[in-house]
Amino acid sequence: MSTASPLLGLIFHWIGGFAAASFYIPYRHVRRWSWETYWLAGGIFSWILAPSIFALLLVPGAWEIVRSASPSVLTEAFVFGALWGVGGLTFGLTMRYLGIALGMAVALGFCTVFGTLVPPIFHGTFVSGVVDLTSGKVILIGVGVTVIGIAVSGLAGMSKESELSDQKKKESTKEFNFGKGMLIAMFSGIMSSCMAFGLDAGKPITAEAQKVLVAAGRSDIWDGLPLLIVILLGGFTTNSLWCLFLNVRNRTGGEYLAVPDDTGSLHGATNQVAAAMSLDSALDSNVATAPAPAEAEQKSVQLWINYAFCALAGVTWYLQFFFYTMGQAKLGKDFDFSNFTLHMASIIIFSTLWGIALHEWSGTSRRTHIYIALGLFMLVGATVVIGYGNYLAPPK
């Protein structure tokens, strides 16, 4: 069994936060696909392929561990994963309408509060296992500073909203809509907190994985990976149903096999069929001419480029929880709820930095920049305080 190391656990959470804050970047390079198409294409990698492959590679008998879990545990983990999937689904929309920095700050603010505090309150351990302990008090201070830091980050976003013209806002976030984005972000944050509930409900699966890893002489740092298969399957279910519904409603289902051109016509794999048109049809001026072989090949390459960026986005997204489980294992089990706070704070830190790198804050005032810097300072400090609180946890 691996020994607790709060510092290493904190580093793992930072890495996971960086992955979570970065996953949407590859989607910006997907060309001419509708949101529902690239969201589901990336989701297959993040919710199905990556969780299964990583668990099978790193945990002996990962599938057997999942299958041996009680039906009630599997059901709870799956249902919470499905509810979290609703939050994850709308989470993409928050960045679509608010930009990376503000969208993540608002959504993750609500997610942090609900996901951190509700599990220990539900189990009745909030007072005796947290408030009554010095280490627990330190961690709660860190949680409070995190919430304040998120609020300051939100102030930065509102300051930006009041300073920039609509044209300037849409240069960095093309579909910027503050009112719609805020409503979606709040709903997304509350639903996304169900991930914390799923991790809590699936603890028997994690405990069994730990036993198997220790018996095999391996580090139990991977013990959370089998549980992710169940939770993320629930998330895949809600996301795929919604995306497929949009594919049907918007008639975008053909994009999985093709890339639309400027006129909205689909090119790529489907045009390989069109290239086999008869000579008479091809010469008919009333019939659209199939692309030349070189053009058809170029379109086909574009299709695979889209899939490559979706795969990169999906795997990067999954890595946030890959490192989350590692951070949870190294941080110790005394204050499990604090892992969620560290994860959320780390995401906001790096999403804010990405917002700066992508010029989402260009043209804003010194006041806005002070809010950004103060929010970052408080969030980084909060993660250190929470890590220190875990370090102070009494030995078992």
C-alpha positions in Angstrom: 0.0 0.0 0.0 1.3 3.4 -0.9 2.0 5.9 1.9 0.3 9.2 2.0 2.2 12.2 0.5 0.1 15.4 0.5 2.7 17.3 -1.6 2.7 14.6 -4.3 -1.1 14.4 -4.1 -1.2 18.2 -4.6 1.0 18.0 -7.6 -1.1 15.2 -9.1 -4.2 17.4 -8.7 -2.4 20.3 -10.4 -1.6 18.1 -13.3 -5.2 16.9 -13.5 -6.4 20.5 -13.3 -4.1 21.4 -16.2 -5.6 18.5 -18.3 -9.1 19.6 -17.5 -8.4 23.2 -18.3 -6.7 22.2 -21.6 -9.0 19.6 -23.1 -11.2 22.1 -25.0 -8.3 23.6 -26.8 -8.0 20.8 -29.5 -11.7 21.3 -30.3 -10.9 24.8 -31.5 -9.0 23.1 -34.4 -11.9 20.9 -35.5 -13.2 22.3 -38.8 -16.7 22.5 -40.2 -18.3 20.0 -37.7 -21.3 20.8 -35.6 -20.8 21.0 -31.8 -22.8 17.8 -31.2 -20.6 15.9 -33.7 -17.2 16.8 -32.3 -18.4 16.6 -28.7 -19.6 12.9 -29.1 -16.5 12.0 -31.2 -14.3 13.2 -28.4 -16.5 11.7 -25.8 -16.0 8.2 -27.1 -12.3 8.6 -26.3 -12.8 10.3 -22.9 -15.8 8.3 -21.5 -15.3 4.8 -23.1 -11.9 4.1 -24.6 -9.5 5.9 -22.3 -11.1 4.7 -19.0 -11.2 1.1 -20.2 -7.7 1.0 -21.7 -6.0 2.7 -18.7 -7.8 0.5 -16.2 -7.0 -2.7 -18.0 -3.4 -1.8 -18.4 -2.8 -0.8 -14.8 -5.2 -2.8 -12.7 -5.1 -6.6 -12.8 -8.6 -8.0 -13.5 -10.2 -4.5 -13.7 -13.3 -5.9 -15.4 -13.7 -8.6 -12.8 -13.5 -6.0 -10.1 -16.3 -4.0 -11.7 -18.4 -7.1 -12.3 -18.1 -8.4 -8.8 -19.4 -5.1 -7.3 -22.9 -5.2 -5.8 -25.8 -4.1 -8.1 -26.6 -1.2 -5.7 -23.1 0.2 -5.9 -22.9 -0.1 -9.7 -26.3 1.5 -10.0 -25.5 4.5 -7.8 -22.2 5.1 -9.5 -23.8 4.8 -12.9 -26.7 7.1 -12.0 -24.5 9.8 -10.5 -22.3 9.5 -13.6 -25.3 10.0 -15.8 -26.4 13.1 -13.8 -22.8 14.4 -13.9 -23.0 13.8 -17.7 -25.8 16.3 -17.9 -23.5 18.8 -16.2 -20.6 17.8 -18.5 -22.9 18.2 -21.5 -23.8 21.8 -20.5 -20.3 22.5 -19.4 -19.1 22.6 -23.0 -21.9 25.2 -23.6 -20.6 27.4 -20.8 -17.3 27.9 -22.6 -19.1 28.3 -25.9 -21.1 31.2 -24.5 -18.8 32.7 -21.8 -15.3 31.7 -22.9 -12.9 29.4 -21.1 -12.0 31.6 -18.1 -15.4 32.9 -17.0 -17.3 29.8 -18.0 -15.1 27.5 -15.9 -15.0 30.0 -13.0 -18.8 30.1 -12.6 -19.6 26.5 -13.3 -16.8 25.1 -11.2 -17.7 27.5 -8.3 -21.1 25.9 -7.9 -19.5 22.5 -8.5 -16.9 23.0 -5.8 -19.4 24.0 -3.1 -21.8 21.1 -3.7 -19.3 18.5 -4.5 -17.0 19.2 -1.6 -19.5 19.7 1.3 -22.5 17.5 0.5 -20.8 14.1 0.8 -19.5 14.5 4.4 -22.7 16.2 5.4 -24.7 13.3 3.9 -22.6 10.7 5.8 -22.9 12.6 9.1 -19.2 13.0 9.4 -18.9 16.7 8.8 -18.8 17.8 12.4 -17.0 14.8 14.1 -14.7 14.0 11.2 -13.9 17.5 10.0 -15.0 20.5 12.1 -13.8 19.0 15.4 -10.3 18.4 14.1 -7.5 21.0 13.7 -6.5 19.5 10.4 -10.2 19.6 9.3 -10.5 23.3 10.3 -7.4 24.1 8.2 -8.9 22.3 5.2 -12.2 24.1 5.6 -10.3 27.4 5.6 -8.7 26.3 2.3 -12.2 25.5 0.9 -13.4 28.9 2.0 -10.5 30.6 0.3 -11.2 28.6 -2.8 -14.8 29.8 -3.0 -13.7 33.4 -2.5 -11.0 32.9 -5.2 -13.7 31.6 -7.5 -15.9 34.6 -6.7 -13.0 37.0 -7.5 -12.5 35.2 -10.8 -16.1 35.7 -11.5 -15.8 39.4 -10.8 -13.0 39.5 -13.3 -15.4 38.0 -15.9 -18.2 40.5 -15.0 -15.7 43.4 -15.2 -14.7 42.2 -18.7 -18.4 42.0 -19.6 -18.9 45.7 -18.7 -15.8 46.9 -20.5 -15.7 45.2 -23.8 -18.0 45.9 -26.8 -20.0 43.0 -28.2 -17.6 42.9 -31.2 -14.5 42.7 -29.0 -16.0 39.9 -26.9 -16.8 37.8 -29.9 -13.3 38.1 -31.2 -12.2 35.6 -28.5 -15.5 33.9 -27.9 -17.6 34.0 -31.1 -20.9 33.1 -29.5 -20.5 35.2 -26.3 -23.8 35.5 -24.5 -23.5 36.5 -20.9 -27.1 35.9 -19.8 -27.5 32.5 -21.4 -24.0 31.5 -20.4 -24.5 32.3 -16.7 -27.7 30.3 -16.5 -26.1 27.3 -18.2 -23.0 27.6 -16.1 -24.9 27.5 -12.8 -27.0 24.5 -13.8 -23.8 22.8 -15.2 -21.9 23.4 -11.9 -24.6 21.9 -9.7 -25.1 18.8 -11.9 -21.3 18.3 -12.4 -20.9 18.0 -8.6 -22.5 14.6 -9.0 -19.1 13.3 -10.0 -18.1 13.7 -6.3 -21.2 11.7 -5.3 -20.4 9.0 -7.8 -16.8 8.7 -6.5 -18.2 8.5 -3.0 -20.9 5.9 -3.9 -18.3 3.7 -5.6 -15.8 3.4 -2.8 -16.4 -0.4 -2.4 -15.1 -0.8 -6.0 -12.0 1.4 -5.2 -11.4 -0.6 -2.0 -11.5 -3.9 -3.9 -9.2 -2.6 -6.5 -6.8 -1.5 -3.8 -6.8 -5.1 -2.4 -6.1 -6.6 -5.8 -3.2 -4.1 -6.5 -1.6 -4.7 -3.1 -1.9 -8.5 -3.5 -0.2 -8.2 -6.9 2.6 -6.2 -5.4 1.7 -3.0 -7.2 1.1 0.5 -6.0 -2.5 1.2 -5.0 -2.2 4.6 -6.6 -4.3 3.2 -9.5 -7.2 1.9 -7.3 -9.7 4.5 -8.6 -9.4 3.5 -12.3 -12.0 0.7 -12.3 -14.6 2.9 -10.7 -14.1 5.5 -13.5 -15.3 2.9 -16.0 -18.7 2.8 -14.4 -19.1 6.5 -13.7 -18.0 7.6 -17.1 -20.2 5.1 -18.8 -23.1 6.9 -17.1 -21.8 10.2 -18.4 -21.4 8.7 -21.9 -25.1 7.6 -21.8 -26.5 11.1 -21.3 -24.1 12.8 -23.6 -24.5 10.4 -26.4 -28.3 10.5 -26.3 -28.3 14.2 -26.5 -25.7 14.5 -29.2 -27.4 11.9 -31.3 -30.7 13.7 -30.9 -29.1 16.9 -32.1 -27.5 15.0 -35.0 -31.0 13.9 -36.1 -32.7 17.2 -35.5 -30.0 19.3 -37.2 -29.3 16.7 -39.9 -25.6 16.6 -38.9 -25.3 12.8 -38.6 -23.4 12.6 -41.9 -20.6 14.7 -40.5 -19.1 11.6 -38.8 -18.2 10.3 -42.3 -17.6 13.7 -44.0 -16.6 17.3 -43.6 -19.1 19.9 -44.9 -17.7 22.5 -47.4 -18.6 26.2 -47.4 -22.0 25.5 -49.0 -22.9 23.0 -46.3 -22.5 20.0 -48.6 -20.7 17.1 -47.2 -17.3 16.1 -48.5 -14.8 13.5 -47.4 -15.5 9.8 -47.1 -19.0 10.2 -48.8 -17.5 11.8 -51.8 -15.5 8.7 -52.6 -18.9 7.3 -53.7 -19.7 10.4 -55.6 -16.3 10.0 -57.5 -17.7 6.9 -59.0 -20.4 8.8 -60.9 -20.9 7.8 -64.6 -19.2 9.9 -67.2 -22.5 11.1 -68.6 -23.7 12.4 -65.2 -20.4 14.1 -64.5 -20.6 16.0 -67.8 -24.2 17.0 -67.2 -24.1 20.7 -66.3 -27.2 20.3 -64.0 -25.4 17.7 -61.8 -22.8 18.7 -59.2 -19.4 17.6 -60.3 -17.5 15.2 -58.0 -14.2 16.7 -56.6 -11.0 15.8 -58.4 -9.1 12.9 -56.8 -6.6 15.3 -55.2 -9.4 17.4 -53.7 -11.3 14.3 -52.5 -8.1 13.1 -50.8 -7.6 16.5 -49.2 -11.1 16.4 -47.8 -10.6 12.9 -46.5 -7.5 14.0 -44.7 -9.4 16.8 -43.1 -11.9 14.3 -41.8 -9.2 12.3 -40.1 -7.6 15.5 -38.8 -10.9 16.3 -37.1 -10.9 12.8 -35.5 -7.3 13.3 -34.4 -8.1 16.5 -32.6 -11.2 15.0 -31.0 -9.1 12.0 -29.8 -6.6 14.4 -28.3 -9.3 16.4 -26.6 -11.0 13.3 -25.3 -7.9 11.6 -23.9 -6.8 15.0 -22.4 -10.2 15.3 -20.7 -9.9 11.8 -19.2 -6.5 12.5 -17.8 -8.0 15.0 -15.3 -9.6 12.0 -13.4 -6.7 9.7 -14.1 -4.6 12.1 -12.1 -7.5 12.9 -9.7 -7.5 9.3 -8.5 -3.7 9.4 -8.1 -3.9 12.6 -6.1 -6.7 11.1 -4.0 -4.5 8.0 -3.2 -1.5 10.1 -2.2 -3.4 12.7 -0.3 -4.8 10.2 2.1 -8.3 9.0 2.9 -8.9 11.1 6.0 -10.4 14.1 4.2 -11.6 12.6 0.9 -13.9 15.6 0.3 -11.0 18.0 0.0 -9.8 16.2 -3.1 -12.7 17.7 -5.0 -11.9 21.2 -3.9 -8.2 20.8 -5.0 -9.4 19.5 -8.4 -11.8 22.4 -9.0 -9.3 25.0 -7.8 -6.6 23.6 -10.1 -8.9 23.6 -13.1 -9.7 27.3 -12.5 -6.1 28.2 -12.1 -5.1 26.7 -15.4 -8.3 27.8 -17.2 -7.6 31.4 -16.2 -4.0 31.1 -17.5 -5.4 29.6 -20.8 -7.8 32.5 -21.0 -4.8 34.9 -20.8 -2.8 33.0 -23.3 -5.8 33.0 -25.8 -6.3 36.7 -25.3 -9.7 36.5 -23.8 -8.8 39.3 -21.5 -7.1 41.6 -24.1 -8.5 45.1 -24.0 -9.7 45.0 -20.4 -8.8 47.5 -17.7 -6.2 47.3 -15.0 -9.0 46.6 -12.5 -9.9 43.5 -14.4 -6.3 42.4 -14.5 -6.0 42.9 -10.7 -9.1 40.7 -10.2 -7.5 38.0 -12.4 -4.2 38.1 -10.5 -5.9 38.2 -7.1 -8.1 35.2 -8.0 -5.1 33.2 -9.2 -3.2 34.1 -6.0 -6.1 33.0 -3.7 -6.7 29.8 -5.6 -3.0 28.7 -5.6 -2.8 29.6 -1.9 -6.0 27.6 -1.2 -4.6 24.5 -2.7 -1.5 24.8 -0.5 -3.6 25.3 2.6 -5.7 22.3 1.8 -2.6 20.2 1.2 -1.2 21.4 4.5 -4.4 20.5 6.3 -4.1 16.9 4.9 -0.5 16.8 6.2 -1.8 17.7 9.7 -4.2 14.8 9.6 -3.8 12.6 12.7 -2.1 9.2 12.0 -4.4 6.2 11.9 
